[in-house]
Amino acid sequence: LIAAGLAASAVALPPLPPPPFPAQNLVTEPKRVLGKILFWEEQLSSDNTIACGTCHIPSAAGTDPRVGRN
């Protein structure tokens, strides 16, 4: 799309289907809360300073909007 001169944000994609869940491991409210807590927990990083949510910004659809440099 970029090569064609179209911005990726200009393409409307259909919404994703809900993720599949095994019948023996359904999502419950306590599991959802635990996932949210762990997503923001800095102690899970190797140096206790960064959480998943630090880079995977919810308002950016869970992506890392920072411009990368190689």
All heavy atoms as TSV, in Angstrom:
chain	resi	resn	atom	element	x	y	z
A	1	LEU	N	N	0.807	-1.198	0.000
A	1	LEU	CA	C	0.000	0.000	0.000
A	1	LEU	C	C	0.849	1.260	0.000
A	1	LEU	O	O	0.514	2.222	-0.662
A	1	LEU	CB	C	-0.914	0.015	1.226
A	1	LEU	CG	C	-1.995	-1.053	1.281
A	1	LEU	CD1	C	-2.717	-1.019	2.606
A	1	LEU	CD2	C	-2.947	-0.914	0.148
A	2	ILE	N	N	1.931	1.233	0.748
A	2	ILE	CA	C	2.799	2.402	0.796
A	2	ILE	C	C	3.417	2.656	-0.578
A	2	ILE	O	O	3.485	3.789	-1.034
A	2	ILE	CB	C	3.894	2.232	1.875
A	2	ILE	CG1	C	3.271	1.999	3.251
A	2	ILE	CG2	C	4.830	3.422	1.892
A	2	ILE	CD1	C	2.409	3.124	3.755
A	3	ALA	N	N	3.825	1.589	-1.247
A	3	ALA	CA	C	4.431	1.736	-2.574
A	3	ALA	C	C	3.424	2.318	-3.569
A	3	ALA	O	O	3.803	3.009	-4.498
A	3	ALA	CB	C	4.950	0.387	-3.066
A	4	ALA	N	N	2.155	2.039	-3.394
A	4	ALA	CA	C	1.125	2.548	-4.286
A	4	ALA	C	C	0.738	3.983	-3.939
A	4	ALA	O	O	-0.087	4.573	-4.607
A	4	ALA	CB	C	-0.105	1.645	-4.232
A	5	GLY	N	N	1.338	4.529	-2.897
A	5	GLY	CA	C	1.049	5.899	-2.518
A	5	GLY	C	C	-0.139	6.029	-1.580
A	5	GLY	O	O	-0.621	7.125	-1.345
A	6	LEU	N	N	-0.623	4.918	-1.058
A	6	LEU	CA	C	-1.755	4.960	-0.146
A	6	LEU	C	C	-1.268	4.782	1.278
A	6	LEU	O	O	-0.412	3.961	1.553
A	6	LEU	CB	C	-2.746	3.832	-0.469
A	6	LEU	CG	C	-3.369	3.873	-1.862
A	6	LEU	CD1	C	-4.210	2.631	-2.079
A	6	LEU	CD2	C	-4.215	5.119	-2.032
A	7	ALA	N	N	-1.794	5.560	2.156
A	7	ALA	CA	C	-1.451	5.410	3.570
A	7	ALA	C	C	-2.173	4.183	4.113
A	7	ALA	O	O	-3.311	3.909	3.761
A	7	ALA	CB	C	-1.850	6.654	4.349
A	8	ALA	N	N	-1.506	3.433	4.962
A	8	ALA	CA	C	-2.104	2.232	5.531
A	8	ALA	C	C	-3.360	2.562	6.325
A	8	ALA	O	O	-4.289	1.771	6.380
A	8	ALA	CB	C	-1.083	1.513	6.405
A	9	SER	N	N	-3.415	3.742	6.937
A	9	SER	CA	C	-4.580	4.104	7.737
A	9	SER	C	C	-5.796	4.418	6.874
A	9	SER	O	O	-6.903	4.471	7.370
A	9	SER	CB	C	-4.251	5.295	8.626
A	9	SER	OG	O	-3.910	6.405	7.824
A	10	ALA	N	N	-5.609	4.607	5.561
A	10	ALA	CA	C	-6.720	4.940	4.683
A	10	ALA	C	C	-7.506	3.697	4.287
A	10	ALA	O	O	-8.599	3.811	3.757
A	10	ALA	CB	C	-6.209	5.652	3.434
A	11	VAL	N	N	-6.977	2.512	4.539
A	11	VAL	CA	C	-7.640	1.278	4.159
A	11	VAL	C	C	-8.501	0.801	5.316
A	11	VAL	O	O	-8.012	0.603	6.421
A	11	VAL	CB	C	-6.597	0.191	3.794
A	11	VAL	CG1	C	-7.285	-1.110	3.459
A	11	VAL	CG2	C	-5.738	0.664	2.636
A	12	ALA	N	N	-9.785	0.635	5.052
A	12	ALA	CA	C	-10.699	0.167	6.090
A	12	ALA	C	C	-10.716	-1.360	6.080
A	12	ALA	O	O	-11.074	-1.983	5.091
A	12	ALA	CB	C	-12.098	0.712	5.851
A	13	LEU	N	N	-10.297	-1.951	7.169
A	13	LEU	CA	C	-10.296	-3.399	7.290
A	13	LEU	C	C	-11.474	-3.840	8.139
A	13	LEU	O	O	-11.882	-3.115	9.057
A	13	LEU	CB	C	-8.992	-3.868	7.934
A	13	LEU	CG	C	-7.715	-3.537	7.163
A	13	LEU	CD1	C	-6.495	-3.928	7.983
A	13	LEU	CD2	C	-7.710	-4.234	5.821
A	14	PRO	N	N	-12.010	-5.021	7.875
A	14	PRO	CA	C	-13.118	-5.490	8.711
A	14	PRO	C	C	-12.606	-5.798	10.111
A	14	PRO	O	O	-11.430	-6.106	10.302
A	14	PRO	CB	C	-13.593	-6.757	8.000
A	14	PRO	CG	C	-12.412	-7.213	7.214
A	14	PRO	CD	C	-11.660	-5.974	6.829
A	15	PRO	N	N	-13.480	-5.725	11.111
A	15	PRO	CA	C	-13.036	-6.035	12.473
A	15	PRO	C	C	-12.637	-7.507	12.584
A	15	PRO	O	O	-13.149	-8.365	11.866
A	15	PRO	CB	C	-14.259	-5.732	13.338
A	15	PRO	CG	C	-15.411	-5.710	12.401
A	15	PRO	CD	C	-14.883	-5.367	11.045
A	16	LEU	N	N	-11.704	-7.765	13.494
A	16	LEU	CA	C	-11.270	-9.137	13.712
A	16	LEU	C	C	-12.346	-9.903	14.481
A	16	LEU	O	O	-13.059	-9.324	15.312
A	16	LEU	CB	C	-9.978	-9.153	14.531
A	16	LEU	CG	C	-8.751	-8.572	13.841
A	16	LEU	CD1	C	-7.586	-8.492	14.828
A	16	LEU	CD2	C	-8.371	-9.405	12.636
A	17	PRO	N	N	-12.439	-11.213	14.239
A	17	PRO	CA	C	-13.396	-11.999	15.027
A	17	PRO	C	C	-12.873	-12.147	16.452
A	17	PRO	O	O	-11.678	-11.970	16.707
A	17	PRO	CB	C	-13.417	-13.347	14.306
A	17	PRO	CG	C	-12.090	-13.436	13.640
A	17	PRO	CD	C	-11.724	-12.023	13.262
A	18	PRO	N	N	-13.740	-12.478	17.376
A	18	PRO	CA	C	-13.255	-12.682	18.745
A	18	PRO	C	C	-12.285	-13.859	18.785
A	18	PRO	O	O	-12.412	-14.792	17.999
A	18	PRO	CB	C	-14.527	-12.979	19.551
A	18	PRO	CG	C	-15.594	-13.249	18.558
A	18	PRO	CD	C	-15.169	-12.681	17.256
A	19	PRO	N	N	-11.306	-13.806	19.682
A	19	PRO	CA	C	-10.342	-14.900	19.755
A	19	PRO	C	C	-11.015	-16.181	20.251
A	19	PRO	O	O	-11.953	-16.120	21.052
A	19	PRO	CB	C	-9.299	-14.411	20.765
A	19	PRO	CG	C	-9.995	-13.385	21.563
A	19	PRO	CD	C	-11.028	-12.772	20.671
A	20	PRO	N	N	-10.542	-17.329	19.784
A	20	PRO	CA	C	-11.125	-18.583	20.265
A	20	PRO	C	C	-10.655	-18.891	21.684
A	20	PRO	O	O	-9.523	-18.579	22.057
A	20	PRO	CB	C	-10.583	-19.622	19.276
A	20	PRO	CG	C	-9.310	-19.036	18.780
A	20	PRO	CD	C	-9.518	-17.542	18.772
A	21	PHE	N	N	-11.521	-19.469	22.471
A	21	PHE	CA	C	-11.190	-19.869	23.833
A	21	PHE	C	C	-11.512	-21.342	23.992
A	21	PHE	O	O	-12.589	-21.781	23.592
A	21	PHE	CB	C	-12.000	-19.067	24.863
A	21	PHE	CG	C	-11.682	-17.608	24.877
A	21	PHE	CD1	C	-12.548	-16.696	24.312
A	21	PHE	CD2	C	-10.512	-17.149	25.449
A	21	PHE	CE1	C	-12.250	-15.339	24.316
A	21	PHE	CE2	C	-10.209	-15.792	25.458
A	21	PHE	CZ	C	-11.082	-14.903	24.895
A	22	PRO	N	N	-10.592	-22.110	24.585
A	22	PRO	CA	C	-10.917	-23.521	24.849
A	22	PRO	C	C	-12.105	-23.620	25.807
A	22	PRO	O	O	-12.230	-22.823	26.738
A	22	PRO	CB	C	-9.655	-24.070	25.520
A	22	PRO	CG	C	-8.582	-23.078	25.218
A	22	PRO	CD	C	-9.254	-21.764	25.002
A	23	ALA	N	N	-12.958	-24.577	25.571
A	23	ALA	CA	C	-14.157	-24.738	26.403
A	23	ALA	C	C	-13.792	-24.957	27.866
A	23	ALA	O	O	-14.531	-24.554	28.766
A	23	ALA	CB	C	-14.999	-25.893	25.879
A	24	GLN	N	N	-12.643	-25.564	28.136
A	24	GLN	CA	C	-12.249	-25.841	29.514
A	24	GLN	C	C	-11.479	-24.681	30.152
A	24	GLN	O	O	-11.053	-24.790	31.296
A	24	GLN	CB	C	-11.442	-27.147	29.607
A	24	GLN	CG	C	-10.197	-27.194	28.772
A	24	GLN	CD	C	-10.427	-27.644	27.338
A	24	GLN	OE1	O	-11.385	-27.247	26.698
A	24	GLN	NE2	N	-9.544	-28.455	26.812
A	25	ASN	N	N	-11.298	-23.568	29.434
A	25	ASN	CA	C	-10.564	-22.424	29.977
A	25	ASN	C	C	-11.203	-21.117	29.510
A	25	ASN	O	O	-10.573	-20.287	28.856
A	25	ASN	CB	C	-9.094	-22.494	29.558
A	25	ASN	CG	C	-8.239	-21.487	30.292
A	25	ASN	OD1	O	-8.617	-20.984	31.339
A	25	ASN	ND2	N	-7.088	-21.177	29.739
A	26	LEU	N	N	-12.440	-20.912	29.854
A	26	LEU	CA	C	-13.171	-19.714	29.439
A	26	LEU	C	C	-12.671	-18.482	30.185
A	26	LEU	O	O	-12.114	-18.575	31.276
A	26	LEU	CB	C	-14.663	-19.898	29.696
A	26	LEU	CG	C	-15.340	-21.002	28.887
A	26	LEU	CD1	C	-16.790	-21.155	29.319
A	26	LEU	CD2	C	-15.258	-20.710	27.401
A	27	VAL	N	N	-12.890	-17.323	29.589
A	27	VAL	CA	C	-12.511	-16.061	30.215
A	27	VAL	C	C	-13.503	-15.764	31.341
A	27	VAL	O	O	-14.713	-15.852	31.161
A	27	VAL	CB	C	-12.525	-14.913	29.188
A	27	VAL	CG1	C	-12.285	-13.589	29.868
A	27	VAL	CG2	C	-11.482	-15.150	28.122
A	28	THR	N	N	-12.951	-15.418	32.485
A	28	THR	CA	C	-13.777	-15.005	33.619
A	28	THR	C	C	-13.314	-13.609	34.035
A	28	THR	O	O	-12.246	-13.153	33.632
A	28	THR	CB	C	-13.620	-15.972	34.806
A	28	THR	OG1	O	-12.261	-15.931	35.246
A	28	THR	CG2	C	-14.013	-17.387	34.431
A	29	GLU	N	N	-14.101	-12.948	34.851
A	29	GLU	CA	C	-13.732	-11.614	35.308
A	29	GLU	C	C	-12.417	-11.612	36.085
A	29	GLU	O	O	-11.568	-10.751	35.849
A	29	GLU	CB	C	-14.866	-10.997	36.124
A	29	GLU	CG	C	-14.608	-9.582	36.566
A	29	GLU	CD	C	-14.438	-8.587	35.420
A	29	GLU	OE1	O	-14.735	-8.922	34.259
A	29	GLU	OE2	O	-13.984	-7.461	35.690
A	30	PRO	N	N	-12.182	-12.560	37.002
A	30	PRO	CA	C	-10.886	-12.571	37.695
A	30	PRO	C	C	-9.700	-12.765	36.742
A	30	PRO	O	O	-8.648	-12.152	36.925
A	30	PRO	CB	C	-10.997	-13.744	38.672
A	30	PRO	CG	C	-12.460	-13.904	38.907
A	30	PRO	CD	C	-13.108	-13.536	37.598
A	31	LYS	N	N	-9.855	-13.579	35.709
A	31	LYS	CA	C	-8.772	-13.771	34.739
A	31	LYS	C	C	-8.524	-12.491	33.945
A	31	LYS	O	O	-7.392	-12.137	33.644
A	31	LYS	CB	C	-9.093	-14.911	33.777
A	31	LYS	CG	C	-9.024	-16.280	34.398
A	31	LYS	CD	C	-9.366	-17.312	33.339
A	31	LYS	CE	C	-9.510	-18.686	33.915
A	31	LYS	NZ	N	-9.882	-19.658	32.881
A	32	ARG	N	N	-9.600	-11.802	33.578
A	32	ARG	CA	C	-9.459	-10.549	32.836
A	32	ARG	C	C	-8.717	-9.512	33.675
A	32	ARG	O	O	-7.803	-8.848	33.198
A	32	ARG	CB	C	-10.837	-10.002	32.433
A	32	ARG	CG	C	-10.757	-8.748	31.559
A	32	ARG	CD	C	-12.075	-8.017	31.504
A	32	ARG	NE	N	-12.438	-7.421	32.770
A	32	ARG	CZ	C	-11.916	-6.263	33.244
A	32	ARG	NH1	N	-11.006	-5.616	32.569
A	32	ARG	NH2	N	-12.322	-5.785	34.398
A	33	VAL	N	N	-9.081	-9.403	34.935
A	33	VAL	CA	C	-8.430	-8.444	35.838
A	33	VAL	C	C	-6.960	-8.808	36.012
A	33	VAL	O	O	-6.087	-7.937	35.968
A	33	VAL	CB	C	-9.173	-8.380	37.182
A	33	VAL	CG1	C	-8.389	-7.576	38.207
A	33	VAL	CG2	C	-10.563	-7.788	36.993
A	34	LEU	N	N	-6.663	-10.090	36.204
A	34	LEU	CA	C	-5.271	-10.519	36.347
A	34	LEU	C	C	-4.464	-10.178	35.099
A	34	LEU	O	O	-3.339	-9.682	35.194
A	34	LEU	CB	C	-5.198	-12.023	36.627
A	34	LEU	CG	C	-3.799	-12.610	36.711
A	34	LEU	CD1	C	-3.008	-11.975	37.852
A	34	LEU	CD2	C	-3.877	-14.117	36.864
A	35	GLY	N	N	-5.025	-10.402	33.925
A	35	GLY	CA	C	-4.331	-10.060	32.688
A	35	GLY	C	C	-4.017	-8.578	32.601
A	35	GLY	O	O	-2.930	-8.173	32.194
A	36	LYS	N	N	-4.961	-7.752	33.003
A	36	LYS	CA	C	-4.746	-6.300	32.987
A	36	LYS	C	C	-3.661	-5.903	33.976
A	36	LYS	O	O	-2.794	-5.075	33.674
A	36	LYS	CB	C	-6.056	-5.582	33.310
A	36	LYS	CG	C	-5.998	-4.099	33.127
A	36	LYS	CD	C	-7.375	-3.477	33.275
A	36	LYS	CE	C	-7.326	-1.993	33.009
A	36	LYS	NZ	N	-8.646	-1.371	33.073
A	37	ILE	N	N	-3.681	-6.512	35.151
A	37	ILE	CA	C	-2.648	-6.224	36.150
A	37	ILE	C	C	-1.272	-6.627	35.633
A	37	ILE	O	O	-0.300	-5.873	35.729
A	37	ILE	CB	C	-2.968	-6.938	37.474
A	37	ILE	CG1	C	-4.189	-6.302	38.128
A	37	ILE	CG2	C	-1.771	-6.918	38.418
A	37	ILE	CD1	C	-4.752	-7.107	39.291
A	38	LEU	N	N	-1.167	-7.826	35.055
A	38	LEU	CA	C	0.129	-8.298	34.557
A	38	LEU	C	C	0.619	-7.465	33.376
A	38	LEU	O	O	1.824	-7.270	33.205
A	38	LEU	CB	C	0.042	-9.774	34.161
A	38	LEU	CG	C	-0.180	-10.742	35.320
A	38	LEU	CD1	C	-0.367	-12.157	34.798
A	38	LEU	CD2	C	0.953	-10.669	36.318
A	39	PHE	N	N	-0.301	-6.961	32.544
A	39	PHE	CA	C	0.073	-6.126	31.401
A	39	PHE	C	C	0.784	-4.852	31.852
A	39	PHE	O	O	1.662	-4.347	31.174
A	39	PHE	CB	C	-1.191	-5.774	30.610
A	39	PHE	CG	C	-0.935	-5.023	29.333
A	39	PHE	CD1	C	-0.404	-5.660	28.231
A	39	PHE	CD2	C	-1.260	-3.672	29.232
A	39	PHE	CE1	C	-0.188	-4.974	27.046
A	39	PHE	CE2	C	-1.044	-2.980	28.056
A	39	PHE	CZ	C	-0.512	-3.639	26.962
A	40	TRP	N	N	0.429	-4.343	33.030
A	40	TRP	CA	C	1.022	-3.107	33.543
A	40	TRP	C	C	2.067	-3.349	34.629
A	40	TRP	O	O	2.580	-2.406	35.211
A	40	TRP	CB	C	-0.067	-2.170	34.052
A	40	TRP	CG	C	-0.903	-1.665	32.930
A	40	TRP	CD1	C	-2.154	-2.069	32.579
A	40	TRP	CD2	C	-0.524	-0.695	31.951
A	40	TRP	NE1	N	-2.575	-1.414	31.461
A	40	TRP	CE2	C	-1.590	-0.552	31.049
A	40	TRP	CE3	C	0.622	0.068	31.747
A	40	TRP	CZ2	C	-1.552	0.309	29.972
A	40	TRP	CZ3	C	0.651	0.942	30.670
A	40	TRP	CH2	C	-0.423	1.059	29.805
A	41	GLU	N	N	2.423	-4.606	34.897
A	41	GLU	CA	C	3.364	-4.934	35.963
A	41	GLU	C	C	4.815	-4.807	35.496
A	41	GLU	O	O	5.263	-5.524	34.614
A	41	GLU	CB	C	3.119	-6.366	36.458
A	41	GLU	CG	C	4.030	-6.788	37.568
A	41	GLU	CD	C	3.997	-5.845	38.749
A	41	GLU	OE1	O	2.944	-5.694	39.363
A	41	GLU	OE2	O	5.057	-5.262	39.056
A	42	GLU	N	N	5.545	-3.890	36.094
A	42	GLU	CA	C	6.947	-3.653	35.723
A	42	GLU	C	C	7.880	-4.733	36.255
A	42	GLU	O	O	8.963	-4.940	35.714
A	42	GLU	CB	C	7.397	-2.284	36.234
A	42	GLU	CG	C	6.661	-1.142	35.567
A	42	GLU	CD	C	6.987	0.200	36.169
A	42	GLU	OE1	O	7.541	0.253	37.282
A	42	GLU	OE2	O	6.677	1.214	35.515
A	43	GLN	N	N	7.490	-5.438	37.308
A	43	GLN	CA	C	8.362	-6.448	37.899
A	43	GLN	C	C	8.555	-7.660	36.986
A	43	GLN	O	O	9.423	-8.490	37.241
A	43	GLN	CB	C	7.810	-6.909	39.241
A	43	GLN	CG	C	7.848	-5.825	40.294
A	43	GLN	CD	C	7.287	-6.311	41.617
A	43	GLN	OE1	O	7.251	-7.503	41.883
A	43	GLN	NE2	N	6.850	-5.379	42.436
A	44	LEU	N	N	7.798	-7.770	35.913
A	44	LEU	CA	C	7.965	-8.885	34.988
A	44	LEU	C	C	9.101	-8.654	33.999
A	44	LEU	O	O	9.506	-9.579	33.300
A	44	LEU	CB	C	6.663	-9.154	34.230
A	44	LEU	CG	C	5.480	-9.601	35.083
A	44	LEU	CD1	C	4.238	-9.746	34.236
A	44	LEU	CD2	C	5.803	-10.899	35.798
A	45	SER	N	N	9.626	-7.445	33.934
A	45	SER	CA	C	10.733	-7.171	33.020
A	45	SER	C	C	12.051	-7.609	33.656
A	45	SER	O	O	12.137	-7.830	34.861
A	45	SER	CB	C	10.798	-5.677	32.665
A	45	SER	OG	O	11.158	-4.908	33.793
A	46	SER	N	N	13.081	-7.728	32.846
A	46	SER	CA	C	14.367	-8.218	33.343
A	46	SER	C	C	15.004	-7.269	34.358
A	46	SER	O	O	15.768	-7.700	35.211
A	46	SER	CB	C	15.328	-8.462	32.182
A	46	SER	OG	O	15.565	-7.256	31.485
A	47	ASP	N	N	14.674	-5.972	34.279
A	47	ASP	CA	C	15.274	-5.024	35.232
A	47	ASP	C	C	14.228	-4.285	36.071
A	47	ASP	O	O	14.516	-3.260	36.680
A	47	ASP	CB	C	16.176	-4.025	34.503
A	47	ASP	CG	C	15.427	-3.194	33.483
A	47	ASP	OD1	O	14.202	-3.401	33.308
A	47	ASP	OD2	O	16.059	-2.329	32.861
A	48	ASN	N	N	13.018	-4.798	36.104
A	48	ASN	CA	C	11.926	-4.246	36.927
A	48	ASN	C	C	11.586	-2.794	36.603
A	48	ASN	O	O	11.165	-2.044	37.481
A	48	ASN	CB	C	12.252	-4.352	38.421
A	48	ASN	CG	C	12.374	-5.777	38.898
A	48	ASN	OD1	O	11.723	-6.667	38.373
A	48	ASN	ND2	N	13.221	-6.007	39.864
A	49	THR	N	N	11.747	-2.377	35.357
A	49	THR	CA	C	11.494	-0.971	35.030
A	49	THR	C	C	10.482	-0.750	33.917
A	49	THR	O	O	10.082	0.393	33.684
A	49	THR	CB	C	12.795	-0.275	34.600
A	49	THR	OG1	O	13.290	-0.912	33.424
A	49	THR	CG2	C	13.841	-0.311	35.702
A	50	ILE	N	N	10.068	-1.778	33.200
A	50	ILE	CA	C	9.191	-1.558	32.049
A	50	ILE	C	C	8.107	-2.629	32.001
A	50	ILE	O	O	8.359	-3.792	32.265
A	50	ILE	CB	C	10.014	-1.527	30.743
A	50	ILE	CG1	C	9.183	-1.018	29.588
A	50	ILE	CG2	C	10.624	-2.868	30.440
A	50	ILE	CD1	C	10.000	-0.629	28.383
A	51	ALA	N	N	6.895	-2.197	31.711
A	51	ALA	CA	C	5.756	-3.110	31.599
A	51	ALA	C	C	5.399	-3.272	30.120
A	51	ALA	O	O	5.810	-2.464	29.280
A	51	ALA	CB	C	4.566	-2.548	32.362
A	52	CYS	N	N	4.643	-4.292	29.801
A	52	CYS	CA	C	4.189	-4.479	28.415
A	52	CYS	C	C	3.447	-3.236	27.925
A	52	CYS	O	O	3.627	-2.793	26.792
A	52	CYS	CB	C	3.267	-5.693	28.315
A	52	CYS	SG	S	4.061	-7.254	28.692
A	53	GLY	N	N	2.613	-2.662	28.815
A	53	GLY	CA	C	1.828	-1.490	28.460
A	53	GLY	C	C	2.645	-0.233	28.227
A	53	GLY	O	O	2.146	0.751	27.710
A	54	THR	N	N	3.924	-0.260	28.574
A	54	THR	CA	C	4.787	0.889	28.328
A	54	THR	C	C	4.984	1.099	26.833
A	54	THR	O	O	5.015	2.232	26.363
A	54	THR	CB	C	6.157	0.680	29.003
A	54	THR	OG1	O	5.946	0.430	30.386
A	54	THR	CG2	C	7.052	1.888	28.832
A	55	CYS	N	N	5.110	0.027	26.084
A	55	CYS	CA	C	5.329	0.117	24.639
A	55	CYS	C	C	4.063	-0.189	23.834
A	55	CYS	O	O	3.834	0.408	22.793
A	55	CYS	CB	C	6.426	-0.843	24.200
A	55	CYS	SG	S	8.028	-0.508	24.943
A	56	HIS	N	N	3.266	-1.128	24.295
A	56	HIS	CA	C	2.053	-1.533	23.586
A	56	HIS	C	C	0.899	-0.666	24.067
A	56	HIS	O	O	0.136	-1.040	24.947
A	56	HIS	CB	C	1.785	-3.021	23.808
A	56	HIS	CG	C	2.885	-3.879	23.290
A	56	HIS	ND1	N	2.983	-4.231	21.963
A	56	HIS	CD2	C	3.964	-4.421	23.907
A	56	HIS	CE1	C	4.068	-4.968	21.794
A	56	HIS	NE2	N	4.682	-5.100	22.957
A	57	ILE	N	N	0.791	0.510	23.468
A	57	ILE	CA	C	-0.127	1.554	23.901
A	57	ILE	C	C	-1.576	1.196	23.525
A	57	ILE	O	O	-1.880	1.035	22.346
A	57	ILE	CB	C	0.249	2.907	23.254
A	57	ILE	CG1	C	1.738	3.195	23.403
A	57	ILE	CG2	C	-0.617	4.032	23.788
A	57	ILE	CD1	C	2.216	3.347	24.820
A	58	PRO	N	N	-2.474	1.049	24.507
A	58	PRO	CA	C	-3.860	0.701	24.193
A	58	PRO	C	C	-4.534	1.686	23.232
A	58	PRO	O	O	-5.289	1.278	22.358
A	58	PRO	CB	C	-4.546	0.711	25.562
A	58	PRO	CG	C	-3.452	0.374	26.513
A	58	PRO	CD	C	-2.228	1.066	25.953
A	59	SER	N	N	-4.246	2.974	23.352
A	59	SER	CA	C	-4.877	3.955	22.456
A	59	SER	C	C	-4.326	3.875	21.033
A	59	SER	O	O	-4.891	4.458	20.122
A	59	SER	CB	C	-4.696	5.366	23.007
A	59	SER	OG	O	-3.316	5.691	23.075
A	60	ALA	N	N	-3.232	3.138	20.836
A	60	ALA	CA	C	-2.674	2.910	19.503
A	60	ALA	C	C	-2.978	1.482	19.053
A	60	ALA	O	O	-2.206	0.863	18.332
A	60	ALA	CB	C	-1.171	3.158	19.503
A	61	ALA	N	N	-4.099	0.941	19.519
A	61	ALA	CA	C	-4.553	-0.409	19.179
A	61	ALA	C	C	-3.564	-1.481	19.629
A	61	ALA	O	O	-3.424	-2.514	19.007
A	61	ALA	CB	C	-4.837	-0.523	17.683
A	62	GLY	N	N	-2.863	-1.220	20.733
A	62	GLY	CA	C	-1.930	-2.199	21.274
A	62	GLY	C	C	-0.600	-2.258	20.556
A	62	GLY	O	O	0.207	-3.142	20.809
A	63	THR	N	N	-0.350	-1.305	19.681
A	63	THR	CA	C	0.909	-1.291	18.946
A	63	THR	C	C	1.920	-0.381	19.627
A	63	THR	O	O	1.593	0.327	20.559
A	63	THR	CB	C	0.704	-0.794	17.503
A	63	THR	OG1	O	0.229	0.559	17.542
A	63	THR	CG2	C	-0.308	-1.654	16.757
A	64	ASP	N	N	3.135	-0.423	19.137
A	64	ASP	CA	C	4.192	0.457	19.617
A	64	ASP	C	C	4.343	1.565	18.586
A	64	ASP	O	O	4.937	1.358	17.525
A	64	ASP	CB	C	5.492	-0.327	19.777
A	64	ASP	CG	C	6.621	0.501	20.373
A	64	ASP	OD1	O	6.440	1.719	20.522
A	64	ASP	OD2	O	7.663	-0.086	20.669
A	65	PRO	N	N	3.803	2.759	18.847
A	65	PRO	CA	C	3.803	3.821	17.845
A	65	PRO	C	C	5.123	4.570	17.690
A	65	PRO	O	O	5.232	5.461	16.854
A	65	PRO	CB	C	2.697	4.767	18.336
A	65	PRO	CG	C	2.714	4.590	19.811
A	65	PRO	CD	C	3.070	3.135	20.038
A	66	ARG	N	N	6.118	4.195	18.477
A	66	ARG	CA	C	7.393	4.902	18.380
A	66	ARG	C	C	8.055	4.620	17.041
A	66	ARG	O	O	7.916	3.544	16.477
A	66	ARG	CB	C	8.340	4.450	19.497
A	66	ARG	CG	C	7.813	4.766	20.884
A	66	ARG	CD	C	8.708	4.193	21.940
A	66	ARG	NE	N	8.751	2.719	21.817
A	66	ARG	CZ	C	9.509	1.930	22.534
A	66	ARG	NH1	N	10.322	2.438	23.436
A	66	ARG	NH2	N	9.470	0.632	22.367
A	67	VAL	N	N	8.781	5.584	16.541
A	67	VAL	CA	C	9.514	5.420	15.285
A	67	VAL	C	C	10.804	4.676	15.612
A	67	VAL	O	O	11.583	5.100	16.457
A	67	VAL	CB	C	9.826	6.793	14.643
A	67	VAL	CG1	C	10.681	6.609	13.408
A	67	VAL	CG2	C	8.544	7.523	14.333
A	68	GLY	N	N	11.014	3.542	14.953
A	68	GLY	CA	C	12.194	2.737	15.210
A	68	GLY	C	C	13.393	3.235	14.425
A	68	GLY	O	O	13.280	3.837	13.366
A	69	ARG	N	N	14.557	2.998	14.993
A	69	ARG	CA	C	15.807	3.326	14.313
A	69	ARG	C	C	16.663	2.078	14.289
A	69	ARG	O	O	16.789	1.380	15.282
A	69	ARG	CB	C	16.564	4.413	15.063
A	69	ARG	CG	C	15.860	5.739	15.071
A	69	ARG	CD	C	16.726	6.774	15.739
A	69	ARG	NE	N	15.939	7.979	15.963
A	69	ARG	CZ	C	16.355	8.986	16.662
A	69	ARG	NH1	N	17.532	8.971	17.233
A	69	ARG	NH2	N	15.595	10.043	16.824
A	70	ASN	N	N	17.261	1.826	13.162
A	70	ASN	CA	C	18.152	0.652	13.040
A	70	ASN	C	C	19.586	1.086	13.109
A	70	ASN	O	O	19.968	2.127	12.728
A	70	ASN	CB	C	17.887	-0.083	11.729
A	70	ASN	CG	C	16.499	-0.687	11.715
A	70	ASN	OD1	O	15.979	-1.065	12.757
A	70	ASN	ND2	N	15.905	-0.790	10.552
